[in-house]
Structure formats: C-alpha cells, structure tokens
Amino acid sequence: MTDASSNAAEYTVSEISFALKRSIEDQFGFVRVRGEISGYRGPHSSGHAYFALKDEGARIEAVVWRGVLGKLRFKPEEGMEVIATGRLTTYPNSSKYQIVIDALEPAGAGALMALLEERKRKLGAEGLFDPGRKQLLPYLPRVVGVVTSPTGAVIRDILHRLADRFPVHVLVWPVKVQGEGCGDEVAAGIAGFNALAEGGAIPRPDVLIVARGGGSLEDLWGFNDEAVVRAAAASDIPLISAVGHETDWTLIDLVADVRAPTPTGAAEMAVPVRRELLDRVDDLGRRLTGASLRAIDLRRTRLVACARALPRAADILALPRQRFDAAANALPKALIANTTLHARQFERVTARLTPASLLRTQAQLAERLSALSVRGGRAVGELIARRRARLDQVASVFDAVNHMATLRRGYALVRDDEGKPVFRAGGLLAGAAIEIEFADGRVGGRVGDEAPAAEAKPAPRRAKAKHDPDDQGNLF
C-alpha cells in the first residue's frame, strides 16, 4: 500500500515562508488593530520604530517605517493604548508575523488624557510645577527669543504685535510644532537659547516665548513631552508659554513662568507699549517739574517766615562793637604801662650784673674745677693700680702653665720635621730629622746621629711681670 504522505508536495523553507507571507498579506491587506504599545524602541538609527501591540491574551509585533513615523501627529510612547491601521505580513527570517503600520492614533482622547494626567502627576511630584520656581518677566527686554515654526502665522502675529507695541531685537529658533521630533526640537531650542553667552556674537534673549497655534490634543502632544517640560524648568531665561488657544492646555503651560492665552497675548506680555511709556514719562516729567516748583515756593515761604523771627545783624553786632571800641581806647595806655613795667624789671636785673659779681662767680667755678681735677687724678691712679694687680695675677697663671718654665728647669722639647712635639721615642725613625728646643734656643739633628754643632736659635721672649727677677723693666 502506498504511503499517502509520499504524494504530498515538497516545499523548501523559503517557498513555504513566502507562500504564508502572500496568504496573510492577501487576506489581511488592510486591518485596524487596537492594543497597548509595549517594548517601544525608536526611532532606530535607520529612522524606523519597532514595538509590539498587546492586550490581555495576545501580542503582535509592529513596525513603523521612517516616512510614516515623521508624519504621525503624536509620538508613540510605552504603555499608550492606540489604534493602528496597516497590513499584516510575515518576517521569514524569524517565522513571525507583524503589522506594518500606516497610521496610528490614540484609542480615544481618554487614553491620551490618562497618559497626560499620569505624566502630570509624575513631574508635579518632582516639584517642576512649584510656583516658587517661577521667575518674574523683565519689564523692558532688549532681546526676545521665540521658539516656534518659522513659516506659520504664529511668528508673523508675534512680530507684528512686538513691532506695534515696542520694537525689539527678535531671535527665532525654528522648530517643528507638530509630529515626530517636535518635543526634542522644542527642548533643544529652549536649551540653545540658554546656552548663549552674555556679550557673545549672538545676543542672549532676556525673555523666551514658546508658541504654537491651536489644535487638537494630538496636534499639541509634542508640548506635553517630558523633555520639553524639563528644558522649560531648567531655563534660566524667563519663559512665556503660548501654545494653543486659551481653552487648550499642555504641560509646558504648567512649568512656564507665565502662560499666555494666545501667541499674540505672549507678545503683549513680553514688552510694554512704547507710546504709553513715552506718555507716562512725559506725564511724570510734568508732575516732577510742578512738584519741584511747589516745593521751592513752599520752602521760600517758610524761609521768609523764619527770617522774621531772627534779630537784625546790627542788633547782634552792637554789643561786640562797643566792646571793641572800649578795648581799642584802652590799648595805648596798656602798652605804655606794660613797657614801663618791663623797663623797671630790666633795670633791677642790670644792677646785679657788675664785674665784681662776675669775678666771684668765676672764682667759685675755678675752685670747683680744681676739686674735681684732684678727685679725678686719684680715681685714675686707683684704676691703674687695680688693672696692674690684675695683670700680675694673669702673668703668674701664665708662668705656671707655660712650657718655657719647665725648659728653664733643665728639660728639652723634641719636635719632628713638621714641627709637632714628640712624646715617645718609639714615634721616631732612625735618621729622621728632629728639632730640640732648650730654654735658651733650638738646635736641629737626626735620630741616631751626633747632634751637629748648630747655632742656637734664641727662644722667643715673653712678657714678664714687674716682680720677675729676669726682667727688671716696667710694663708701662
């Protein structure tokens, strides 16, 4: 009997894989799948995004090609419930099927709102929405930075409103305001303005405006991006959020220093009205002039009133003038009396200055000088006697320790050829030159030889005290 399996068609692995691929693509060429995003990985270096859609009982792989990903109105995120439109296909290399997504939308506004509320709670718990972190807007900024699309109506409205109110230098950082990459570009624009250095080639803005026109929740989703919120919170430059209409709200509105209802309203918040400032300055100038004139008049009136209570200069000077006249009249008499008094004193002193008195004084001083001279002579003699006695004492000590005293008692001092004293016979070699010092001189010789008849060298004289019998002279 023939085995039925032997009649079955034979396929290669590639044939069966591609047959399954065609079957699935033919039957599921267009599908809408609802599920939760899981394992989101994207965008890849190629620009594509890979993730899975899952529900309680199953899981299907999904891929979004780069061209489609850039057109999406919102960025796919982990845990978001979405409705994916596309076609089923297989991936032969791993024997699995997947959905190639052509369109992606949230599974109703409720899903996005739930994600938005969850992100709001998370960032709020970090204190990013704390009112104490918000900065005050500068009253009159010189440079305004705008982060928005350079081609939309929003930037034109902002520029027109700034030009009408107070023309300032405006810098525009062009970004996408919708779709894939919107959040990253807006965050980069905020950080880029903050990175500008003070006094650099590009002026650093004094205030920032992040603006976009109105739209649906999906259209504004890029401004709910966590990167945008953190960049706005980290901005050192005061930031105005002007995203959507007054009824719209995004997370950047909560973290911004000021929220404007519209982009035009943001321009009005950024700068005052120049004409109103000029009018106010003129009004303040007029008020200042009037107040100054009134203050001068008031002080003049007070000065006149105070002057009436003051005495006249003539009355103040009358008594001092009389005293001066009296002193002037008495001055000549006082001078004459003073001169007469000093003349009498001089005459009394002159009577005491006679030659006899001077001679007496001179004799007294001479007698005193003689007494001092006698006393000085005695003092010098006593000092010399004390110094001579001290010198004799030192000379006695010197004689006691001087080797010449020993030599005079019959001893001799032997020195080697280097002039060093020799204390032991074993320290000399036969034939070595030596020198022998006696009390009255020195002679040379060699060890083992007879001493040659040499002329004695006189010994050096030493200072002797007055009582030394060898020297009868006086030290002085």
C-alpha positions in Angstrom: 0.0 0.0 0.0 1.4 3.4 -1.0 2.0 5.9 1.9 -0.2 9.0 1.3 2.5 11.3 2.7 4.8 10.4 -0.2 2.3 12.1 -2.6 2.4 15.5 -0.7 4.1 18.4 -2.5 7.5 19.2 -1.3 8.4 22.8 -0.4 11.6 24.5 0.5 11.7 26.6 3.7 11.8 29.8 1.6 8.9 28.6 -0.6 6.6 27.8 2.4 7.6 31.1 4.2 6.8 33.3 1.2 3.6 31.3 0.5 2.5 32.1 4.0 3.5 35.7 3.6 1.4 36.1 0.4 -1.5 34.4 2.1 -1.5 36.6 5.1 -1.0 39.8 3.1 -3.8 38.9 0.7 -6.2 38.1 3.5 -5.2 40.9 5.9 -4.1 43.6 3.5 -5.9 46.3 5.5 -6.6 46.0 9.2 -7.2 48.2 12.2 -5.8 46.8 15.4 -6.3 48.1 18.9 -3.8 47.4 21.6 -1.2 48.8 24.1 2.3 49.8 23.0 4.9 47.5 24.6 8.7 47.4 24.2 8.8 50.7 22.2 12.2 51.0 20.5 12.5 54.0 18.3 13.4 55.7 16.4 16.1 53.3 15.3 19.3 54.6 13.7 17.6 53.9 10.4 14.7 56.1 11.4 12.2 53.2 11.8 10.4 52.4 15.0 9.8 48.9 16.4 7.4 47.8 19.2 4.5 45.4 20.0 0.8 45.7 20.4 -0.7 43.6 23.1 -3.9 43.0 25.0 -4.8 40.6 27.8 -4.4 37.5 25.7 -2.0 38.1 22.8 0.8 40.1 21.4 1.7 41.1 17.8 4.9 42.8 16.6 4.7 46.1 14.9 6.9 48.3 12.8 6.5 51.9 11.6 8.7 52.9 8.7 10.6 56.2 8.8 8.4 58.0 6.3 5.3 57.2 8.2 6.8 57.9 11.6 7.6 61.5 10.7 4.0 62.2 9.7 2.4 60.9 12.9 0.6 63.6 14.9 2.0 62.3 18.2 5.0 60.4 19.3 4.3 56.7 20.3 5.1 56.0 23.9 5.4 53.0 26.1 2.0 51.9 27.6 -0.1 54.1 25.3 -3.3 52.5 24.0 -3.6 53.1 20.3 -5.5 52.0 17.1 -3.0 51.0 14.4 -4.0 50.9 10.8 -1.9 48.9 8.4 -1.3 45.5 6.9 -0.2 42.2 8.3 2.8 40.5 6.9 5.5 38.0 8.0 9.1 38.2 8.7 10.5 35.0 7.2 13.9 35.2 9.0 12.2 34.6 12.3 9.0 32.8 11.3 6.7 35.5 12.9 4.1 37.8 11.7 3.9 41.6 12.3 1.8 44.6 11.3 3.3 47.3 9.2 1.6 50.5 10.4 0.5 53.2 8.0 -1.4 55.3 10.5 -1.5 55.5 14.3 -4.0 57.2 16.6 -4.8 57.1 20.3 -7.6 54.8 21.3 -9.8 57.8 22.0 -9.0 61.0 23.8 -9.4 59.3 27.1 -6.2 57.3 26.6 -4.1 60.4 25.9 -5.7 62.2 28.8 -4.9 59.4 31.1 -1.3 59.4 29.9 -1.2 63.1 30.2 -2.5 63.0 33.8 0.0 60.3 34.8 2.9 62.4 33.4 1.5 65.5 35.1 1.5 63.7 38.5 5.0 62.4 38.0 6.5 65.7 37.1 4.5 67.5 39.7 5.8 65.2 42.3 9.3 66.4 41.3 8.4 70.0 42.1 8.6 71.2 38.4 5.3 72.9 38.7 6.0 74.6 42.0 5.0 78.3 41.8 8.1 79.2 43.9 10.3 78.3 41.0 8.8 80.7 38.6 10.7 83.9 37.6 9.5 87.4 37.0 9.4 88.7 33.5 11.8 91.6 32.7 9.9 94.9 32.4 11.7 96.1 29.2 13.7 93.3 27.5 16.2 94.2 24.8 16.1 90.8 23.0 13.2 88.4 22.7 13.7 84.8 21.8 10.9 82.9 20.1 10.7 79.1 19.7 8.2 78.3 17.0 7.8 77.3 13.4 9.4 80.0 11.1 6.7 79.5 8.4 3.4 79.7 10.3 1.1 82.5 11.1 2.2 82.5 14.8 5.6 84.0 14.2 4.0 86.7 12.0 1.5 87.6 14.6 4.2 87.8 17.3 6.5 90.0 15.2 3.6 92.4 14.2 2.5 92.7 17.8 6.1 93.4 19.0 6.6 96.0 16.3 3.3 97.8 17.2 4.0 97.8 20.9 7.8 98.2 21.4 10.2 97.2 18.6 12.9 95.0 20.0 15.5 92.6 18.6 13.8 89.2 18.0 15.6 85.9 17.6 13.6 82.9 16.1 14.7 79.3 16.8 12.9 77.3 14.1 11.3 74.0 15.3 8.6 71.6 14.3 5.5 72.3 16.3 3.7 69.0 15.5 4.5 65.4 14.8 7.5 63.2 15.4 10.6 65.1 16.8 8.5 68.1 17.8 9.3 67.7 21.5 13.0 67.1 21.0 13.3 70.2 18.8 11.4 72.5 21.2 13.6 71.3 24.1 16.7 71.9 22.0 15.5 75.4 21.2 15.0 76.3 24.8 18.3 74.8 25.9 20.1 76.5 22.9 18.9 80.0 23.8 20.0 79.4 27.4 23.4 78.3 26.2 24.1 81.6 24.5 26.8 83.6 26.3 26.3 87.1 27.6 28.0 89.6 25.3 28.6 87.0 22.5 28.2 87.4 18.8 24.5 86.3 19.1 22.8 88.3 21.8 21.3 86.3 24.7 17.5 86.8 25.0 16.1 88.4 28.1 12.8 86.5 27.7 11.6 83.5 25.7 8.3 82.7 24.0 7.4 79.1 23.1 4.4 79.5 20.8 2.1 77.4 18.6 -1.4 77.9 17.2 -4.4 75.9 18.3 -5.2 72.3 17.5 -6.4 69.0 18.9 -4.8 67.2 21.8 -2.8 65.0 19.3 -1.6 68.1 17.5 -0.3 69.7 20.7 1.1 66.5 22.1 4.7 67.4 21.4 4.4 70.2 24.1 3.5 67.5 26.6 6.8 65.8 26.0 8.8 65.2 29.2 12.0 66.6 27.5 10.1 69.9 26.8 8.9 70.2 30.4 12.4 69.6 31.9 14.0 72.0 29.4 11.5 74.7 30.4 12.0 74.1 34.1 15.8 74.3 33.7 15.7 77.6 31.7 17.5 80.5 33.4 15.7 82.9 31.0 12.1 83.7 31.9 9.8 81.8 29.7 6.3 82.5 28.4 4.2 79.6 27.1 1.8 80.4 24.3 0.7 77.0 23.0 -2.8 76.7 21.5 -5.8 78.8 22.4 -7.0 79.9 25.8 -9.0 76.7 26.3 -6.1 74.4 25.4 -3.5 73.4 28.0 -0.3 71.5 27.9 2.4 70.5 30.4 4.6 73.4 29.3 1.9 75.8 30.4 2.3 74.5 34.0 6.1 74.7 34.1 6.4 78.0 32.2 7.0 81.2 34.3 3.9 82.8 32.6 1.1 81.3 30.4 -0.3 83.4 27.7 -3.8 82.7 26.2 -2.5 83.2 22.6 0.8 83.9 20.9 -0.3 87.5 20.4 -1.0 87.7 24.1 2.5 86.4 24.8 4.0 89.3 22.7 1.9 91.8 24.7 3.2 90.2 28.0 6.8 90.4 26.8 7.0 94.1 26.1 5.1 97.2 27.2 3.5 99.7 24.8 6.2 102.2 23.8 3.8 105.1 23.2 2.3 104.5 26.7 5.8 104.6 28.2 6.6 107.8 26.4 3.3 109.4 27.5 3.9 108.2 31.1 7.4 109.6 31.1 6.2 112.9 29.8 3.4 113.0 32.4 5.9 112.1 35.2 8.3 114.8 33.9 5.5 117.4 34.1 4.5 116.3 37.5 8.1 116.4 38.7 8.5 120.0 37.4 5.3 121.1 39.1 6.2 119.4 42.3 9.7 121.0 42.3 8.3 124.5 41.7 5.7 124.0 44.5 8.4 122.7 46.9 10.6 125.7 46.1 7.7 128.1 46.7 6.9 126.3 50.0 10.4 126.5 51.2 10.8 130.1 50.2 7.7 131.0 52.2 9.0 129.1 55.2 12.3 130.8 54.9 10.8 134.3 54.9 8.7 133.3 57.9 11.7 132.1 59.8 13.7 135.2 58.8 11.1 137.5 60.5 11.9 135.8 63.9 15.6 136.3 63.6 17.3 139.5 65.1 18.9 142.1 62.7 22.6 141.9 62.1 23.1 145.4 63.5 21.5 144.4 66.8 23.6 141.3 67.0 26.9 143.3 66.4 26.1 146.3 68.5 27.4 145.0 71.8 30.6 143.4 70.3 31.3 146.6 68.5 31.1 148.6 71.8 33.4 146.2 73.5 35.9 146.5 70.6 35.8 150.3 70.8 36.5 150.2 74.5 39.4 147.8 74.1 40.8 150.0 71.3 40.7 153.1 73.6 42.4 151.2 76.4 45.1 149.6 74.3 47.6 152.5 74.1 47.6 153.1 77.8 48.1 149.3 78.4 51.0 149.2 76.1 52.8 152.1 77.8 52.2 150.6 81.2 53.5 147.2 80.1 56.6 148.8 78.6 57.3 150.8 81.8 56.9 147.6 84.0 59.4 145.6 81.9 61.9 148.6 81.9 61.9 148.6 85.7 62.4 144.9 85.8 65.4 145.2 83.4 66.9 147.9 85.5 66.8 145.7 88.6 68.5 142.9 86.8 71.1 145.2 85.3 72.1 146.4 88.8 73.0 142.8 89.7 75.3 142.3 86.7 78.5 144.0 88.0 82.2 143.0 87.3 82.6 142.0 91.0 79.7 139.6 90.9 81.0 138.0 87.7 84.5 137.6 89.2 83.0 136.0 92.3 81.1 133.5 90.2 84.3 132.8 88.1 86.3 132.1 91.3 83.7 129.8 92.6 83.7 127.8 89.4 87.5 127.6 89.3 87.6 126.3 92.8 85.1 123.7 91.9 87.0 122.7 88.8 90.3 122.2 90.9 88.5 120.0 93.4 87.1 117.9 90.6 90.6 117.6 89.0 92.2 116.3 92.2 89.4 113.8 92.6 89.8 112.7 89.0 93.6 112.2 89.5 93.1 110.0 92.5 90.4 107.9 90.7 92.7 107.3 87.7 95.6 106.2 89.9 93.4 103.8 91.8 92.1 102.4 88.5 95.7 101.9 87.2 96.7 100.1 90.4 93.7 97.7 90.1 94.5 96.9 86.4 98.2 96.3 87.2 97.4 93.9 90.1 95.0 92.0 87.7 97.8 91.9 85.1 100.3 90.5 87.6 97.8 87.8 88.6 97.3 86.8 85.0 101.1 86.7 84.4 101.6 84.3 87.4 99.0 82.0 85.9 100.7 82.1 82.5 104.1 81.3 84.1 102.5 78.3 85.8 101.2 76.8 82.6 104.0 78.0 80.1 106.3 75.2 78.9 109.3 77.6 79.0 109.3 77.5 82.8 109.8 73.7 82.5 112.6 74.1 80.0 114.4 76.5 82.3 114.5 73.8 84.9 116.7 71.7 82.6 114.2 69.9 80.3 114.1 70.0 76.5 111.2 69.7 73.9 111.7 67.5 70.8 109.7 68.2 67.6 109.6 66.2 64.4 110.3 67.6 60.9 106.7 69.0 60.7 107.2 70.9 64.0 104.9 68.7 66.0 106.0 67.7 69.6 107.3 64.1 70.0 106.2 62.5 73.3 107.5 58.9 72.7 110.9 57.5 71.5 109.0 54.9 69.5 107.5 57.6 67.4 110.8 58.4 65.7 112.6 56.5 63.0 116.4 56.3 62.6 117.7 59.2 60.5 114.6 61.2 60.9 115.1 65.0 61.2 114.3 66.4 64.6 114.4 69.8 66.4 115.3 70.1 70.1 114.2 73.2 72.0 116.0 74.3 75.2 115.3 77.2 77.4 117.8 79.5 75.6 117.3 78.3 72.0 116.7 75.5 69.5 119.1 73.0 67.7 118.5 70.6 64.8 119.6 67.0 64.4 118.7 63.5 63.3 117.9 60.3 65.2 120.9 58.1 65.7 123.4 60.8 64.6 125.6 63.0 66.7 124.0 66.4 67.2 125.7 68.9 64.9 127.2 72.0 66.3 124.4 74.4 65.3 124.0 77.9 66.2 121.3 78.1 68.9 118.2 79.9 68.0 117.1 82.4 70.6 113.9 81.5 72.3 111.1 83.9 72.0 110.8 86.4 74.8 107.7 86.5 76.9 106.1 89.3 78.8 107.1 89.2 82.4 105.5 90.7 85.4 107.2 93.5 87.4 108.3 91.2 90.1 110.0 88.7 87.7 113.8 88.7 88.6 114.7 88.0 84.9 113.2 91.3 83.8 113.6 94.4 85.8 111.9 96.6 83.3 108.4 98.2 83.8 105.5 97.0 81.7 104.4 100.6 81.3 
